[in-house]
Amino acid sequence: MKISQAPIFSFGIAGVAMLVGMTFSSCDRATETGEGEIASVDFVNDVKPILQTQCIRCHNDETIMGGLNLMNREVAMRGSSRGPVIVPGEPDKSLLYRVTLMPADEDHAMPATGAKLTEAEKKILFQWVKDGAEWPEGEAGTMMPIKANQGKA
């Protein structure tokens, strides 16, 4: 009895390219230039998701760690107990960006808990601040802390 050996995976080149593309498209709409610099960053699609998942749990109306509230532009621009955190046009003077570059064992490295930002997320914050830190008013620019029991019955 002859058993035919069919390949288990038959993705082909197109299938592999699609999988690779899906893996590296974690930064929704941010687009990179040929030099690795991000050409355009949108607050709602690129920056807000980072702040929502990495920052708001400790920097909101109820939990103002370090005197910083990032729930909306108005309160974020007030800064923290350490001074201004967003200096539009100057990422190297913006604590919001600089603290993400610190080694994890530094006292002020952020986020303080959970996974650190990816290199792509750091690039997004850098470019957003460099481009002027545009942050819309209203619902589009407002974030709420994610409660541990949200979505549970």
Secondary structure, 3 states (H helix, E strand, C coil): CCCCCCCCCCCHHHHHHHHHHHHCCCCCCCEECCCCCEEECCHHHHHHHHHHHHCCCCECCCCEHHHCCCCCHHHHCCCECCECCCCCCCHHHCHHHHHHHCCCCCCCCCCCCCCCCCHHHHHHHHHHHHCCCCCCCCHHHCCCCCCCCCCCC
